């Protein structure tokens, strides 16, 4: 052991490039291990739910091809809108050089991939976004500010949609009590989430969270890259100042809010196209109400991607709105295939490329 240490020291004195090569090799080996672990997780995940995936693939043949293409395009737009959201927030940070929109688009797919396989109320996806942005030499405070701002604006957009739906249900459209209760619960939940995000944007709260992470060994390992970045830069030296960011970037916030609404609209239009592809003419109000209520129910992170809970709740809400049971189940399963299963291999492939440094690095 002593001789090995002597050799390492002598190499470091003679040639610093050898140290870099050694460290680079160690990072690559760790990347392979990390990728292999995630591959096993995804493989087991797919095998476990193979029968459901096979059923959803067969159901694709029942949809009119034109409307199916429209649904696929609408689903692709959700990733584009997500990338635009991050691009807008990065532009407001006044960085010397912004990452390419295509790189951010790839990162959004990987973020979704993480959220799908790790039930963590989207914490796992935001963890990847943090690591992705930190590789671009963006400071910790700017990254945290961006992530918190994105979440807060998203919650605000959901609150606006829920309020409009509640107003429409109470005064214009007679619906069952379960919809009123679900929307009211969603309104309360997103208000709480928004309040927590606002508190998390303060320096004292961030320092408190950081200290807690350092004391918890398992959590610290999970967020190892984040903790190391925070240790290197020092979170106490730079305040996130979320409220100041929102106040001084009102146009960006407004544009972001509108794109968040477009993101929801793209998801809703995916369902709308699938209904029409099966020959069922439904109103956008019915599709939006069923979709939002299902999203509210699936805020509980019990299963990866809200599996089973999402399918059952969405089918239930559509049936309650007068859609035939068979059609509701088929549309829900196909939508889940397009939004949940289909992006998984793409996310895994892109994550491997990111580990190799094939994108997301500003030169």
C-alpha positions in Angstrom: 0.0 0.0 0.0 2.9 2.4 0.9 4.7 1.6 -2.4 1.6 2.4 -4.4 1.3 5.7 -2.7 4.9 6.5 -3.4 4.3 5.7 -7.1 1.3 7.9 -7.3 3.1 10.8 -5.7 6.0 10.4 -8.0 3.7 10.4 -11.0 2.0 13.5 -9.8 5.3 15.4 -9.4 6.6 14.3 -12.8 3.5 14.8 -15.0 0.2 16.4 -14.0 -1.4 15.1 -17.2 -1.1 11.5 -15.9 -3.2 12.5 -12.9 -5.8 13.8 -15.2 -5.7 10.6 -17.2 -6.0 8.5 -14.1 -8.9 10.6 -12.7 -10.6 10.6 -16.1 -10.4 6.8 -16.3 -11.8 6.5 -12.8 -14.7 8.8 -13.7 -15.4 6.7 -16.8 -15.4 3.5 -14.8 -17.9 5.0 -12.4 -20.1 6.2 -15.3 -20.1 2.6 -16.6 -21.2 1.3 -13.2 -23.9 3.9 -12.9 -25.2 3.2 -16.4 -25.2 -0.6 -15.7 -27.2 -0.1 -12.5 -29.8 2.0 -14.3 -29.9 -0.4 -17.2 -30.7 -3.3 -14.8 -33.4 -1.1 -13.1 -35.0 -0.3 -16.5 -34.7 -3.9 -17.7 -36.4 -5.3 -14.6 -39.0 -2.5 -14.8 -39.9 -3.4 -18.4 -39.9 -7.1 -17.8 -42.3 -6.7 -14.8 -44.7 -4.7 -16.8 -44.2 -6.5 -20.1 -47.7 -7.7 -20.5 -49.1 -4.2 -20.1 -46.6 -2.8 -22.7 -47.6 -5.5 -25.2 -51.3 -4.7 -24.7 -50.7 -1.0 -25.4 -48.7 -1.8 -28.5 -51.6 -3.9 -29.9 -54.1 -1.1 -29.1 -52.1 1.3 -31.4 -53.5 -0.6 -34.4 -57.1 0.5 -33.5 -56.4 4.2 -33.9 -56.7 6.0 -37.3 -53.1 6.4 -38.5 -53.6 10.2 -39.2 -54.8 10.9 -35.7 -52.1 8.7 -34.3 -49.4 10.7 -36.0 -51.1 13.9 -34.7 -51.0 12.4 -31.2 -47.3 11.5 -31.5 -46.4 15.0 -32.8 -48.3 16.6 -29.9 -46.4 14.4 -27.4 -43.1 15.3 -29.0 -44.1 19.0 -28.6 -44.2 18.5 -24.8 -40.4 17.9 -24.8 -39.8 20.9 -27.1 -41.9 23.1 -24.8 -40.0 21.8 -21.7 -36.7 22.7 -23.4 -38.0 26.2 -24.3 -39.0 26.7 -20.7 -35.4 26.0 -19.5 -33.9 28.0 -22.3 -36.0 31.0 -21.3 -34.9 30.8 -17.7 -31.3 30.3 -18.7 -31.5 33.4 -20.9 -32.6 35.4 -17.9 -29.5 34.3 -16.0 -27.4 36.4 -18.4 -24.8 33.7 -19.1 -21.9 34.3 -21.4 -22.9 31.3 -23.5 -26.1 29.3 -23.5 -26.5 25.6 -24.1 -28.0 24.6 -27.4 -31.8 24.1 -27.5 -31.2 20.5 -28.8 -29.0 19.7 -25.8 -31.7 21.0 -23.4 -34.3 19.0 -25.3 -32.2 15.8 -24.8 -31.8 16.7 -21.1 -35.5 17.1 -20.7 -36.1 13.6 -22.1 -33.5 12.2 -19.6 -35.1 14.1 -16.8 -38.4 12.4 -17.7 -36.7 9.1 -17.8 -35.4 9.6 -14.2 -38.8 10.7 -13.0 -40.4 7.5 -14.5 -38.1 4.9 -13.0 -37.5 6.6 -9.6 -40.8 7.7 -7.7 -39.6 10.9 -6.0 -42.2 13.6 -6.9 -39.9 14.7 -9.8 -36.9 15.2 -7.5 -34.8 12.6 -9.4 -35.5 14.5 -12.7 -34.5 17.8 -11.2 -31.3 16.2 -9.8 -30.3 15.3 -13.3 -31.1 18.8 -14.5 -28.8 20.1 -11.7 -25.9 17.8 -12.8 -26.5 18.7 -16.5 -26.4 22.4 -15.8 -23.4 22.2 -13.4 -21.4 20.6 -16.2 -22.0 23.8 -18.2 -20.1 25.7 -15.5 -23.2 27.5 -14.3 -23.1 28.5 -10.6 -25.0 26.6 -7.9 -27.1 29.6 -7.0 -28.1 30.2 -10.6 -29.1 26.5 -11.1 -31.1 26.3 -7.9 -32.8 29.6 -8.8 -33.7 28.2 -12.3 -35.1 24.9 -11.0 -37.1 26.6 -8.2 -38.4 29.3 -10.7 -39.5 26.6 -13.1 -41.3 24.6 -10.4 -43.0 27.8 -9.0 -44.2 28.9 -12.5 -45.4 25.4 -13.3 -47.4 25.3 -10.0 -48.9 28.8 -10.9 -49.9 27.5 -14.3 -51.6 24.5 -12.8 -53.4 26.7 -10.2 -54.7 28.9 -13.1 -56.0 25.9 -15.0 -57.6 24.4 -11.9 -59.3 27.7 -11.0 -60.7 28.0 -14.5 -62.0 24.4 -14.4 -63.5 24.9 -11.0 -65.3 28.0 -12.2 -66.6 26.2 -15.3 -67.7 23.2 -13.2 -69.5 25.3 -10.6 -71.3 27.7 -13.0 -71.5 26.2 -16.5 -71.1 22.5 -16.5 -72.8 20.1 -14.1 -70.3 17.4 -13.0 -70.1 14.9 -10.2 -69.0 16.0 -6.8 -65.8 13.9 -7.1 -64.5 16.4 -9.8 -65.2 19.4 -7.5 -63.4 17.7 -4.6 -60.5 16.6 -6.7 -60.0 20.1 -8.2 -60.3 21.7 -4.7 -57.7 19.3 -3.3 -55.4 20.0 -6.3 -55.7 23.7 -5.7 -54.7 23.3 -2.0 -51.8 20.9 -2.8 -50.3 23.2 -5.5 -50.6 26.1 -3.1 -48.7 24.2 -0.5 -46.1 23.2 -3.0 -45.7 26.8 -4.2 -45.3 28.0 -0.6 -42.6 25.3 0.0 -40.7 26.4 -3.1 -40.8 30.0 -2.0 -39.3 29.1 1.3 -36.7 26.9 -0.3 -35.5 29.9 -2.3 -34.3 31.6 0.9 -30.7 31.3 1.9 -31.5 30.1 5.5 -33.7 27.3 4.1 -31.1 26.2 1.6 -28.4 26.1 4.2 -30.7 24.1 6.5 -31.5 21.5 3.7 -27.8 21.3 2.8 -26.8 20.6 6.5 -29.5 17.9 6.7 -28.2 16.2 3.5 -24.6 16.1 4.8 -25.8 14.2 7.9 -27.8 11.6 6.0 -25.4 9.1 4.5 -27.8 7.5 2.0 -29.2 10.8 0.8 -25.7 12.2 0.5 -24.7 9.4 -1.8 -27.8 9.9 -3.9 -27.0 13.6 -4.3 -23.2 13.1 -4.3 -22.5 15.3 -7.3 -24.8 18.1 -6.0 -23.2 18.0 -2.6 -19.7 18.1 -4.1 -20.6 21.1 -6.3 -22.1 23.0 -3.4 -19.0 22.2 -1.3 -16.7 23.6 -4.0 -18.6 26.8 -4.6 -20.1 27.4 -1.2 -23.8 28.0 -1.0 -23.6 30.5 1.8 -21.6 32.9 -0.3 -24.3 33.5 -2.9 -28.0 33.9 -2.2 -30.5 32.3 -4.6 -32.9 35.2 -4.3 -35.8 33.6 -6.1 -38.2 36.5 -5.4 -35.7 39.0 -6.9 -35.2 36.8 -9.9 -39.0 36.7 -10.5 -39.4 40.4 -9.9 -36.6 41.5 -12.3 -37.6 39.1 -15.1 -41.3 39.6 -15.4 -41.4 39.2 -19.2 -39.5 35.9 -18.9 -41.8 34.7 -16.2 -44.8 35.6 -18.2 -43.5 33.9 -21.3 -42.5 30.8 -19.2 -46.0 30.7 -17.8 -47.5 30.8 -21.3 -45.2 28.0 -22.4 -46.2 25.9 -19.3 -49.8 26.3 -20.5 -48.8 25.2 -24.0 -47.1 22.1 -22.4 -50.3 21.1 -20.7 -52.2 21.8 -23.9 -49.9 19.5 -25.9 -50.6 16.7 -23.5 -54.4 17.3 -23.6 -54.3 17.5 -27.4 -52.6 14.1 -27.4 -55.6 12.6 -25.7 -58.0 14.5 -27.8 -56.3 13.2 -31.0 -56.5 9.6 -29.7 -60.3 9.9 -29.0 -60.9 11.3 -32.5 -58.7 8.5 -33.9 -61.1 6.0 -32.3 -64.1 7.8 -33.8 -65.2 9.3 -30.4 -65.9 13.0 -30.6 -65.3 14.6 -27.2 -65.0 18.3 -26.1 -61.7 19.7 -25.1 -63.2 20.6 -21.7 -63.9 16.9 -21.0 -60.4 15.9 -22.0 -58.8 18.7 -20.0 -60.9 18.0 -16.9 -60.1 14.2 -16.9 -56.4 14.9 -17.6 -56.0 17.4 -14.8 -57.9 15.4 -12.2 -55.7 12.3 -13.0 -52.6 14.5 -12.6 -53.8 15.7 -9.2 -54.5 12.1 -8.0 -51.0 11.0 -9.2 -49.2 13.7 -7.1 -48.7 10.9 -4.6 -45.3 9.4 -5.5 -46.1 5.8 -4.6 -45.1 4.1 -7.9 -42.7 5.0 -10.8 -44.6 7.4 -13.1 -47.8 6.9 -11.1 -48.2 3.4 -12.6 -51.6 1.8 -12.2 -52.9 4.7 -10.2 -52.6 7.0 -13.2 -54.3 4.5 -15.6 -57.1 3.7 -13.2 -57.8 7.3 -12.2 -57.8 8.6 -15.7 -60.1 5.9 -16.9 -62.4 6.5 -14.0 -62.6 10.2 -14.6 -63.3 9.8 -18.4 -66.0 7.2 -17.7 -67.5 9.5 -15.1 -67.7 12.2 -17.8 -69.7 9.9 -20.1 -67.1 8.2 -22.2 -67.6 4.5 -22.8 -65.5 2.3 -20.5 -63.7 0.4 -23.3 -62.8 3.6 -25.1 -61.6 5.3 -21.9 -59.3 2.4 -21.1 -57.9 2.2 -24.7 -57.2 5.9 -24.9 -55.6 5.9 -21.5 -53.3 3.0 -22.2 -52.2 4.3 -25.6 -51.6 7.7 -24.1 -49.5 6.1 -21.4 -47.5 4.2 -24.0 -46.7 7.4 -25.9 -46.0 9.5 -22.8 -44.4 6.9 -20.5 -43.1 3.7 -22.1 -42.0 4.9 -25.5 -39.6 7.7 -24.2 -37.9 5.3 -21.8 -35.4 3.6 -24.2 -34.7 7.0 -25.7 -34.0 8.5 -22.3 -31.7 5.6 -21.4 -29.8 6.0 -24.7 -29.4 9.7 -24.3 -28.3 9.3 -20.7 -25.5 7.0 -21.9 -24.4 9.6 -24.4 -24.5 12.3 -21.8 -22.2 10.2 -19.5 -19.8 9.9 -22.4 -19.8 13.7 -22.8 -21.4 13.6 -26.3 -23.6 16.5 -25.5 -24.3 19.2 -22.9 -20.7 20.5 -22.8 -19.9 24.1 -23.9 -16.5 24.2 -25.5 
